[in-house]
Amino acid sequence: MVGNLRRPFGIQAERVIPPMDTREWLEADGLGGFASGTVSGIRTRRYHALLLVSRTPPTDRFVLVNGFEAWVETPAGTFPLTSQRYAPDVVHPDGATRVRSFEAEPWPTWKFDLGAAGTLEQEILVPKGSPRVVLSWRLPRAPKGATLFVRPLLSGRDYHSLHHENPSFRFDAEETEGGVRWRPYDGTPAIHVATNGEYRHDPTWYRNFVYEEERSRGLDFTEDLASPGVFRFDLSKGPATWILGTEDGGDFEEIRASEKKRRRALRTPLLRAADAYLVRRRGGTTIAAGYPWFTDWGRDTFIALRGLCLATGRLAEAREILLEWAGAVSEGMLPNRFPDHGESPEFNSVDASLWYVVAVHEFLAEAKRRRVHVPPEDAERLHAAVEAILEGYSRGTRYGIALDADGLLRAGEPGVQLTWMDAKVGDWVVTPRIGKPVEIECLWLNSLSAASKRNGKWRPLLERGLESFRTRFWNEAEGCLFDVVDADHRAGTFDASVRPNQIFAVGGLPLAILDGPRARSVVDAVERRLWTPLGLRSLAPASPGYVPHYQGGVRERDGAYHQGTVWPWLVGPFVEAWLRVRGDGPEAKREAQDRFVRPLERHLADAGIGHVSEIADAEPPHTPRGCPFQAWSLGELLRITLGPLSNGSALTPAPAALRGKR
């Protein structure tokens, strides 16, 4: 059930957002496009849309149909099904108050209370592999004369932008067999509508929509949308259907049945959620880092792949992704953002290449364990990419990245953010971490370890690096690890900030760099100072620069991004480290499940329904922030629950969908 929706709000100014406004649903098309919105139906982001498509999958996204107004007329009266927020803070009409229930599975489904007229059911689904959205409305035992009216709200804009009334918008409608077609602007895709309703052309503008999430983020937050006409459906004759897309619609029942079968094959809600991030790129596969605003990024892809693909048995997709990136190595580096047509690659990441090496190692190990054949030529391409990365880093490459005499990597130069703590505002790099960041050394040593199993020349370097790490990173005073040594490339200096990056010395990677009492001390320190129910803080409270809440304008939010803000994806390495130092027996697993995983599983019902958020506030109540649908956050939850972790076990048994593949 949705909760308390009965508190009246209507055309009067209303500043209190209904509770369900913060809960969002997502339907992804596997091409980079998606539909999304709130449970209440009130759009709170510029990204909330019905038909949002990718013209060059998974990028070049356009919003074509932002939403709709809908109402039902019956002999007993008129019942709005939708609500909109307008400037200054007016919510109208009162459709959100009629929502009796909402279900996210197998796709977003609402039930509206129409009083004596009955209960109307509304469904929204996006079929995988095509830029379409399918809607339907059913009113069982509809009284004679029950009529549904739906008025689409269009823009035709880049998904990061906002739309305003202008004389260039084309309201023209081309009526087709069983539907209608619009093209809002030159250069935008046409909108095809297939429907069993009747269309009446009635162009008008709807002005001053307010997007509350944009306002809270210090961004422009008002928009005007165009509506070319109204669709009319006689509900007494059966369900109303509405298919919107950039191509001809197809048959409603066939689409619905096919998509239901596909989703059932995925078996569990978490596996269906994971499927949303696997998208097409140039005939291959990639991973969307998060919805609604991220596309595919190198670092995020290789971290998320371990849970979204390897833990779930989707090795074919993992292979496609890794092979796609294998040809992009340049001077030992992989771009942190995949280059699109006409754009230059962005190589501002020291760790993306190292995460790639780890992902290749774990993919090949998992394929062997599951007895999945990897063609020799593919394995050779992957090994060649790994060797190119290690050779490039050893020789030295961009941004001061190079092997140092102690066997560790040095990296960084002023004005460039190279680690995952990469916030930058103008020329201000918030967490520069120049020198030898702790998780970079963990990744480097894991990469050497993986490569040395095939090429023994890396073994002496690995041993030298391990000895240096264990000697140089230990912070005796705090009983944990320094975050950076040789800070700013000054030998013997260090940054003693207590951050979560040190957890990778114990968990989250195949090779644990520390063991014994020191490993236990690191895990205890991280738990005591950084753990929250939604993940690890990025900086310990009371530290200089600590920011308890991620809010305000762009500068304030980016300044807080890695200065305390909680990151759910770090649950994975933390839980793995916690089990490594306590043993992975049944009691330890139960405790880890109850203390660390259950809170994150409860979060699946909040924010992005069925998904895990990008970040959360550092202080209670740890409000979810950032992207409500984040690939590596969900990926790490899958990795630790399905496994196998590096110790060969998982927290929970594999679901039936995966049993027999292990």
Secondary structure, 3 states (H helix, E strand, C coil): CCCCCCCCCCCCECCCCCHHHHCEEEEECCCCCEEEEECCCCCCCCCCEEEEEEEECCEEEEEEEEEEEEEEEECCEEEECCCEEECCCEEECCHHHHEEEEECCCCCEEEEECHHHCEEEEEEECCCCCCEEEEEEECCCCCCCCEEEEEEEEEEEECCCCCCCCCCCCCCCEEECCEEEECCCCCCCCEEEEECCEEEEEEEEEEEEECHHHHHCCCCCEEEEEEEEEEEEEHHHCCEEEEEECCCCCCHHHHHHHHHHHHHHHCCHHHHHHHCCEEEECCEEEECCEECCCCCEHHHHHHHHHHHHHCCCCHHHHHHHHHHHHCCCECCECCCECCCCCCCCECCCCCHHHHHHHHHHHHHHHHHHCCCCCCHHHHHHHHHHHHHHHHHHHHCCHHHCEECCCCCEEECCCCCCCCCCCCEECCEECCCCCEEEHHHHHHHHHHHHHHHCCCHHHHHHHHHHHHHHHHHCEECCCCEECCEECHHHCCCCEECCCCHHHHHHCCCCCCCCCCHHHHHHHHHHHHHHHEECCEEECCCCCCCCCCCCCCCCHHHHHHHCCCCCEEHHHHHHHHHHHHHHHCCCHHHHHHHHHHHHHHHHHHCCCCECCCCCCEECCCCCCCEECCCEEHHHHHHHHHHHHCCCCCCCCCCCCCCCCCCCC
